[in-house]
Amino acid sequence: MNIVVNQASAQAAAKPGLPDKLKSVLADLRDEYVQPHSTPWIIGFSGGKDSTLLAQLVFEMLLALPPRLRTRRVHVVANDTLVESPVIASHLQSVLDRIAGSIDALRLPVTVAKTVPDIDHTFWVNLIGRGYPSPSRMFRWCTDRMKIIPTTEYIQNQVDESGQAILLLGVRRAESSQRARSVERYENGERLNAHNSLKKCYVYKPIVELTTEEVWQTLLQSSPPWGGTHRELVTMYRNAGAGECPLVTDKSEAPSCGTSSSRFGCWTCTVVEKDKSAESFIESGYGDLEPLLEFRDWLKEIREDGSMRMATRRNGKLNFVGDGRLIPGPFTLDARRQILDKLVAMQEEVSLALISDEEIATIKRIWAEDLSNLSA
């Protein structure tokens, strides 16, 4: 019996504790940062727990360096799909503002940026303008246009300007079995892995070995270098009972959007059967989200209504799948008008910015083009 206890004790002693793991992460960050080149760092920032901890550790490492060694530019880059959950969007903007407001006083070479989809790629321009059916697992047209393209363009600009770039992601092996497989698939035994689709971009995962408990413990026992506390972040997770949809820069990462887990992200997401995080927010007192949830459910419902869909695709051809079934085309013009009218009315009801005037103008331009093509 004593032998078993002693073996267990030895194993526990050999396993590094959280302070040692954090020291190791900070040392690794420092060693990579002071390498003799000027390749910029780009932190993929979603405002969730993992990317927040990653940004905090990078700031702590930079602050521990003498100012003369803080020579490499660090970009904190978030993505806004323009249909984020209002609670999440508000939190993200608040943190980005706080980070941006601290940079000069802290004397850090940090740039804060938020990418958004091009007007021609927004959710409403595609769904209401072109009539794309509400996204589903079979036709998830949103991730590429709203998440991947805007952020990829930002990263590519840095690569073009500096020759290469290093993308820091807060992914962790313990996040899920799917994430563990993804990490293993791209591991090469080195600190940096080549990005799957972006040439001259390298991926760095500093907190990959931290557990979820260790992430929360670190956040709860510390304050962000940019000021404030992590209290709002903790409350947000508690109210949503969820995990965030991370910043996505590659199609292989797209399944993280619209999974069956209780993740929070776009309030319009119809890939999931139920928006559990929105339901949790409403139960926690965010009653103004209830009309948005009902609208989201309606978008999912009308996707299956053949009377709301055209018989052909936008190119005028019938859409047959492999088994010979005919898949309906985009929403009809009447359906699109109905969606826009309901959306604008709801926007006035909840006093939240849900669709921009520029999007509405673009939608009406597309409608006019579609009418012209139909009459030609």
Secondary structure as the mmCIF struct_conf table of DSSP 4:
data_model
#
loop_
_struct_conf.conf_type_id
_struct_conf.id
_struct_conf.beg_label_comp_id
_struct_conf.beg_label_asym_id
_struct_conf.beg_label_seq_id
_struct_conf.end_label_comp_id
_struct_conf.end_label_asym_id
_struct_conf.end_label_seq_id
HELX_RH_AL_P HELX_RH_AL_P1 ASN A 2 ALA A 14
BEND BEND1 LYS A 15 LYS A 15
HELX_RH_AL_P HELX_RH_AL_P2 LEU A 18 TYR A 33
TURN_TY1_P TURN_TY1_P1 VAL A 34 VAL A 34
BEND BEND2 GLN A 35 HIS A 37
HELX_LH_PP_P HELX_LH_PP_P1 THR A 39 PRO A 40
STRN STRN1 TRP A 41 GLY A 44
BEND BEND3 GLY A 47 GLY A 48
HELX_RH_AL_P HELX_RH_AL_P3 LYS A 49 ALA A 64
BEND BEND4 LEU A 65 LEU A 65
HELX_RH_3T_P HELX_RH_3T_P1 PRO A 67 LEU A 69
BEND BEND5 ARG A 72 ARG A 72
STRN STRN2 VAL A 74 ASN A 79
BEND BEND6 LEU A 82 LEU A 82
STRN STRN3 GLU A 84 GLU A 84
HELX_RH_AL_P HELX_RH_AL_P4 PRO A 86 LEU A 106
TURN_TY1_P TURN_TY1_P2 ARG A 107 ARG A 107
STRN STRN4 VAL A 110 THR A 115
HELX_RH_3T_P HELX_RH_3T_P2 ILE A 119 HIS A 121
BEND BEND7 THR A 122 THR A 122
HELX_RH_AL_P HELX_RH_AL_P5 PHE A 123 TRP A 124
HELX_RH_PI_P HELX_RH_PI_P1 VAL A 125 GLY A 129
BEND BEND8 ARG A 130 ARG A 130
HELX_LH_PP_P HELX_LH_PP_P2 TYR A 132 PRO A 135
BEND BEND9 ARG A 137 MET A 138
HELX_RH_AL_P HELX_RH_AL_P6 CYS A 142 THR A 143
HELX_RH_PI_P HELX_RH_PI_P2 ASP A 144 ILE A 148
HELX_RH_AL_P HELX_RH_AL_P7 ILE A 149 SER A 162
BEND BEND10 GLY A 163 GLY A 163
STRN STRN5 ALA A 165 LEU A 168
HELX_RH_3T_P HELX_RH_3T_P3 ARG A 173 GLU A 175
HELX_RH_AL_P HELX_RH_AL_P8 SER A 177 TYR A 186
BEND BEND11 GLY A 189 ARG A 191
STRN STRN6 LEU A 192 ALA A 194
BEND BEND12 ASN A 196 LEU A 198
TURN_TY1_P TURN_TY1_P3 LYS A 199 LYS A 200
STRN STRN7 CYS A 201 TYR A 204
TURN_TY1_P TURN_TY1_P4 PRO A 206 GLU A 209
HELX_RH_AL_P HELX_RH_AL_P9 THR A 212 LEU A 220
TURN_TY1_P TURN_TY1_P5 GLN A 221 GLN A 221
TURN_TY1_P TURN_TY1_P6 PRO A 225 TRP A 226
BEND BEND13 GLY A 227 GLY A 228
BEND BEND14 HIS A 230 HIS A 230
HELX_RH_AL_P HELX_RH_AL_P10 ARG A 231 ALA A 240
TURN_TY1_P TURN_TY1_P7 GLY A 241 GLY A 241
STRN STRN8 GLY A 243 GLU A 244
HELX_LH_PP_P HELX_LH_PP_P3 CYS A 245 LEU A 247
BEND BEND15 ASP A 250 ASP A 250
HELX_RH_3T_P HELX_RH_3T_P4 LYS A 251 SER A 256
TURN_TY1_P TURN_TY1_P8 CYS A 257 GLY A 258
BEND BEND16 SER A 260 SER A 261
STRN STRN9 ARG A 263 PHE A 264
STRN STRN10 CYS A 266 CYS A 266
TURN_TY1_P TURN_TY1_P9 TRP A 267 THR A 268
BEND BEND17 VAL A 271 LYS A 274
HELX_RH_AL_P HELX_RH_AL_P11 LYS A 276 GLU A 283
TURN_TY1_P TURN_TY1_P10 SER A 284 GLY A 285
HELX_RH_3T_P HELX_RH_3T_P5 GLY A 287 LEU A 289
HELX_RH_AL_P HELX_RH_AL_P12 GLU A 290 ARG A 303
TURN_TY1_P TURN_TY1_P11 GLU A 304 GLU A 304
HELX_RH_3T_P HELX_RH_3T_P6 GLY A 306 MET A 308
STRN STRN11 ARG A 309 ARG A 309
BEND BEND18 ALA A 311 THR A 312
TURN_TY1_P TURN_TY1_P12 ARG A 314 ASN A 315
BEND BEND19 GLY A 316 GLY A 316
STRN STRN12 ASN A 319 PHE A 320
TURN_TY1_P TURN_TY1_P13 GLY A 322 ASP A 323
BEND BEND20 GLY A 324 GLY A 324
HELX_LH_PP_P HELX_LH_PP_P4 ARG A 325 ARG A 325
STRN STRN13 LEU A 326 ILE A 327
HELX_LH_PP_P HELX_LH_PP_P5 PRO A 328 PRO A 328
BEND BEND21 PRO A 330 PRO A 330
STRN STRN14 PHE A 331 PHE A 331
HELX_LH_PP_P HELX_LH_PP_P6 THR A 332 THR A 332
HELX_RH_AL_P HELX_RH_AL_P13 LEU A 333 VAL A 350
TURN_TY1_P TURN_TY1_P14 SER A 351 SER A 351
BEND BEND22 ILE A 355 ILE A 355
HELX_RH_AL_P HELX_RH_AL_P14 ASP A 357 SER A 375
#
